[in-house]
Amino acid sequence: MDLYDVIHRRRDVRAQFTGAPVPEEKLHRVLAAAHAAPSVGYSQPWDFVVVRDPELRSRFHRHVHTERDSFAATLEGEAAERFARIKIDGVLESTLSVVVTHDQARGGPAVLGRHAIADTGLYSTCLAIQNLWLAATAEGLGVGWVSFYREPWLADLLGIPDGVRPVAWLCLGPVTHFEPVPDLARHGWRQKRPLAEAIHHDRWAAPGS
């Protein structure tokens, strides 16, 4: 696929996983693309935990649904109805998961380019996630980012060392199809913001000014 096609076809997949195997060479290409991401001071602060163990995935799935219920309890009326229609994870249906972690101490203590903006390390890890997501899309694989979890709980589940953050649990695997419209827009949770509203010239301009 053309790069622009991949960017616009990319979806946060939850309900279309087939559970079919992911060839090892394909998984390696996707992880290699993630590892090729730019990083502040060439610190490469990410690691990738490939999770296949059914028991680990089941325990995580139960935790996610506890957090889902907690969030659902904060909603009322139409928002509650919309959220009830949205599937939030594909943990059990996907072939495997990749947990992307962030180590703020990697490359330290003096990380070139990070002295004024501490979060540039975290931004770097997010770039690795985006690379992974686009590469997976190009390979015909779906990715679903699950964020209904507590970081300390997940760190304990996977034995992640102190000081290392689990930034993303990504469900990964073959899918039946990519939806033409993102799920949250399709289910009426939120609609796409026009590009024109996001562009400013020289200085920040209020809408309509």
Residue pairs with C-beta under 8 A, 6 or more apart in sequence:
1 9
1 137
1 138
6 134
6 137
6 138
7 134
9 137
9 178
10 133
10 134
10 137
10 143
10 178
11 137
11 142
11 178
11 179
11 182
11 183
12 143
12 144
12 145
12 182
12 183
12 184
13 90
13 142
13 143
13 144
13 171
13 175
13 178
14 86
14 87
14 88
14 89
14 90
14 144
14 171
14 183
15 87
15 90
15 93
15 183
16 90
16 142
16 175
16 176
16 177
16 178
16 179
17 90
17 93
17 94
17 95
17 142
17 144
17 171
17 173
17 174
17 175
18 173
18 174
18 175
18 176
19 93
19 94
19 95
19 173
19 174
20 95
20 173
20 174
21 95
22 95
22 96
22 141
22 172
22 173
22 174
26 139
26 141
27 50
27 96
27 172
29 135
29 139
30 132
30 135
30 136
30 139
30 141
30 172
31 48
31 50
31 98
31 132
33 131
33 132
33 134
33 135
34 46
34 48
34 100
34 128
34 129
34 131
34 132
34 135
35 44
35 46
35 48
35 128
36 131
37 46
37 124
37 127
37 128
37 130
37 131
38 124
38 127
39 45
39 46
39 121
39 124
39 125
39 127
39 128
40 111
40 112
40 113
40 114
40 120
40 121
40 123
40 124
41 107
41 111
41 112
41 113
41 114
42 107
42 112
43 106
43 107
43 108
43 111
43 114
43 121
43 124
44 106
44 107
44 124
45 102
45 103
45 104
45 106
45 107
45 121
45 122
45 124
45 125
46 100
46 101
46 102
46 103
46 124
46 125
46 128
47 100
47 101
47 103
47 164
48 98
48 99
48 100
48 101
49 98
49 99
49 101
49 158
49 160
50 96
50 97
50 98
51 57
51 60
51 96
51 97
51 98
51 99
51 158
52 96
52 97
56 157
56 158
57 91
57 92
57 97
58 92
59 157
60 91
60 97
60 149
60 154
60 157
60 169
61 89
61 91
61 92
63 149
63 150
63 153
63 154
63 157
64 88
64 89
64 91
64 146
64 148
64 149
65 148
67 148
67 149
67 150
68 88
68 148
71 83
71 148
72 80
72 83
72 84
75 83
82 187
82 188
82 189
83 189
85 187
86 183
86 184
86 187
86 189
87 183
88 146
88 148
89 144
89 146
89 148
89 171
90 142
90 144
90 171
90 173
91 97
91 146
91 169
91 171
93 171
93 173
94 142
94 144
94 171
94 172
94 173
95 172
95 173
95 174
96 172
96 173
97 169
97 170
97 171
97 172
98 132
98 170
98 172
99 154
99 158
99 166
99 168
99 169
99 170
100 125
100 128
100 129
100 132
100 166
100 167
100 168
100 170
101 125
101 160
101 164
101 165
101 166
101 167
102 121
102 122
102 125
102 164
102 165
102 167
103 163
103 164
103 165
104 118
104 121
104 122
104 163
104 165
105 163
106 121
111 120
111 121
113 120
114 120
114 121
122 165
122 167
125 167
126 167
129 145
129 167
129 168
129 170
132 143
132 170
133 143
133 170
136 142
136 143
136 172
137 143
137 178
140 174
140 175
141 172
141 173
141 174
141 175
142 171
142 172
142 173
142 174
142 175
142 178
143 170
143 171
143 172
144 170
144 171
145 168
145 169
145 170
146 168
146 169
146 170
146 171
147 168
147 169
149 166
149 169
151 165
151 166
154 160
154 166
154 169
155 164
155 165
155 166
158 166
160 166
179 186
182 192
184 190
185 191
185 192
197 207
